[in-house]
Amino acid sequence: MSADNGIYIHKFRDGYKVIHAQCIENIYWKRGKNKYNYRVLKEYFKESPLFNELKKALDYADKLYEKAGWTEYGICEV
C-alpha cells in the first residue's frame, strides 16, 4: 500500500512554506497540468510557518522529515 506522502516546499509571494502532506497532486486543477487550484494550495499550506529564506525552509523540511520517519516522496519543491 502506498503512503503517498512527502515533505513539500512551496514559494509564495511573501516567502516559503513547508508541509508534510499526502495527495499533493490535489493542488493542481488537472493531472499532468501545472496550473494550481489556489483554494486547495492555500488549504494545504495555511498552517505552515513562513520562511523568508530557502535555507531556513529546507532546515525546517529536514526536521519534518526526521519527525515523519519516512516519506514516499522525500523532500520536494512544488
TAFENFEN-V687373 format. One record per backbone hydrogen bond with DSSP energy under -0.5 kcal/mol. CO is the residue of the C=O (numbers start at 1). NH is the residue of the N-H. Records with the same first field share a line. If there is no record, write none. Layout:
CO = NH, NH
This chain:
4 = 23
5 = 73
6 = 8, 21
7 = 76
8 = 19
9 = 78
10 = 12, 17
12 = 15
15 = 12
16 = 51
17 = 10
19 = 8, 21
21 = 6
23 = 26
24 = 27
25 = 28
27 = 37
30 = 33
34 = 36
35 = 29
36 = 38
37 = 40, 41
38 = 42
39 = 43
40 = 44
41 = 45
42 = 46
45 = 48
49 = 18
51 = 16
53 = 57
54 = 58
55 = 59
56 = 60
57 = 61
58 = 62
59 = 63
60 = 64
61 = 65
62 = 66
63 = 67
64 = 68
65 = 69
74 = 7, 76
76 = 9
